[in-house]
Amino acid sequence: MRVLAIDQGTTNTKALIVDAAGHIHAHASAPSSTQYPHPGWAEQSATGIWDSTRSVIDAVVSQASGTGIDGIAISNQRETIVAWDAQTGAPVGPAILWQCRRTAPECAALIAAGHNEAVEAATGLGINPMFPASKLAWIINNRPEARTLLDQGRLRAGPVDSWLLWNLTGGADFATDHSNAARTQLFDTRSLQWSAELAQIFGTPTTCLPQPLASDARFGETAANISSLPTGIPIHAMMGDSHAALYGHGVRAPGTVKATYGTGSSLMTLTPKRDASRHGLSGTIAWTEKNQTAYALEGNILVSAQAASFMATLLGVGDARALSDLAQSVETSDGVTFVPALSGLAAPHWNDHATGTVAGMTHGTTPAHLARATFEAIALQIGDVFDAMQADCGMQLVALRADGGASSNSFLMQLQADLLGCPVERAMIEEIGALGAAAMAFGALGVEWSADTGSERFDPVMPSETADTLRSTWRAAIARACS
């Protein structure tokens, strides 16, 4: 039995055909392009998201010609919202990305009006422009076509999984899973329903939102002439990418943290029950499987591995790989810090007004010091969230399990272990999120997932005094960026 796993991310879209032992029989990837039309804005073409998804589906089906596909699993970039016309399927403008800060003034006004406590109690999420609720309100208020479609009952809006499902099923099915719904700030994670109270706070309707279902639900079946897929293949799992990665790492109980090193980063750890954070994190739904909802704490970092490509461009050294080589040419960053608050700061600091800063430079500073400070910044941001998780959980977290494109950088992984003071276990398979969604689909199909993805371990070697000094300097740099 084989599953087609689709991983629609911010940087690229991937598809693979995998069996229950974790063997990958076909693989394809297509890049995604992000536009930044105004300061703080981030968008992607909704049509482009679907086109890239269809292209990788066609590629893996072609590679595995004659191979049967028994189900489809989807993992997707979260907090990105797509709006479209239910009658024509045409998007209402670009998809607004999770990175987008265009609704920061509206969110600040809602907080000032005293709504944050009610929103956080219902969702586990503090009001922030990263989440889709304020973005949906912006779409309705700023794109006249959206208001017209809403009045006509034709507006559809939801996370990327709902957009892919709509297209795969030829418009027959409109749903999202609990993990994606939980990230919208319109979903009550206790009742597992869209909330009229939250919709009123944000000034958005719920009538245009997808049906929320368990992560292992049968979401629909493929329609004819949509792609090279046969008609009638069931879509049997949908999960936000961070949740799928946690599931793919095999984490099923509290005590271990997962960190995804992508454009941004998401750290997630399971909790015994639905809990609110007291240290700048988000409470969320990890997944719902076999009618049981698992809860988690999460910390989101807006600019993580993207900091390396940004600095590489700034220094004119090519790409992140070249920057890594440059960083390793010096033993220390020599007191230089780089805070990559290029879109503000998210967990655990939550400061929309913070800007990127470089500090500590002297006449002796070289590009190599800036390069090393960049990789330290990626690891130190992870460390801030990891510490907040330990404080919230009231327990020692024993390890960090790493995935995502930048986790392939051994220099960064060793830095991470050094600055955390605990082991880092890197997934040996890059597509851990897609495999997590596939594992969920196999479970829904009644097939036991027996894959062993393997990991590579990095243990701390940096003297604790050195790590403490770096973290102390970092805290001062964060304070400057937020001032």
Sequence and secondary structure as in RCSB ss.txt:
>XXXX:A:sequence
MRVLAIDQGTTNTKALIVDAAGHIHAHASAPSSTQYPHPGWAEQSATGIWDSTRSVIDAVVSQASGTGIDGIAIS
NQRETIVAWDAQTGAPVGPAILWQCRRTAPECAALIAAGHNEAVEAATGLGINPMFPASKLAWIINNRPEARTLL
DQGRLRAGPVDSWLLWNLTGGADFATDHSNAARTQLFDTRSLQWSAELAQIFGTPTTCLPQPLASDARFGETAAN
ISSLPTGIPIHAMMGDSHAALYGHGVRAPGTVKATYGTGSSLMTLTPKRDASRHGLSGTIAWTEKNQTAYALEGN
ILVSAQAASFMATLLGVGDARALSDLAQSVETSDGVTFVPALSGLAAPHWNDHATGTVAGMTHGTTPAHLARATF
EAIALQIGDVFDAMQADCGMQLVALRADGGASSNSFLMQLQADLLGCPVERAMIEEIGALGAAAMAFGALGVEWS
ADTGSERFDPVMPSETADTLRSTWRAAIARACS
>XXXX:A:secstr
 EEEEEEE SSEEEEEEEETT  EEEEEEEE   B  STT  EE HHHHHHHHHHHHHHHHHHTTT    EEEEE
E SS EEEEETTT  BSS EE TT  TTHHHHHHHHHTT HHHHHHHHS    TTSHHHHHHHHHHH HHHHHHH
HTT EEEEEHHHHHHHHHTTTS  EEEHHHHTTSSSEETTTTEE HHHHHHHT  STTS EEE TTS  EE  TT
SSSS TT EEEEEEEHHHHHHHHTT  STTEEEEEESSSEEEEEEESS    SSS EEEEEEEETTEEEEEEEEE
ESSSTHHHHHHHHHHT  SHHHHHHHHTTSSS TT EEE  TT B TTT BTT   EEE   TT  HHHHHHHHH
HHHHHHHHHHHHHHHHHHTS   EEEEESGGGG HHHHHHHHHHHTS EEEESSTTHHHHHHHHHHHHHTT    
    EEEE   S HHHHHHHHHHHHHHHHHHH 
